[in-house]
């Protein structure tokens, strides 16, 4: 893989040394319920279509699905796991996975 740097802190990670790969998939959840707008449904649909018409397609796509890859040093990996899991917090574990 060669020499690289930690994506979080920039620490130099020479070949052969400990490093961690984090692969994150973030995607929209659908609970099967579609809320029906009150009033003019056609007007609401037109408003939504106008709103997305001028948005960057990549931004719209990222709101639905995004993959992120990180290369981390040991310290940043430990911090990442602590923050992602809520480890050390007084209430619950901070995670909710379907």
C-alpha angles and dihedrals in degrees: 000000000000131000115328142158133247109263092220108042102012094237112164112252109197121202113280095024128115116277136153133224117212118193115190127189115192117186139163116264120224117199094190095255122116113193114223113221117235117244125004108022093181090051091050091050091050090050092052092047091051091048094054095039092078098038123102108260090223091056090050091049092050090055088061104033137003136165122205127189123196134182110208139184119231095265094050091044091054091047091047093052092046092051095042094050099035088237111177095022117129098232124049126324098278093237129113116173123172 
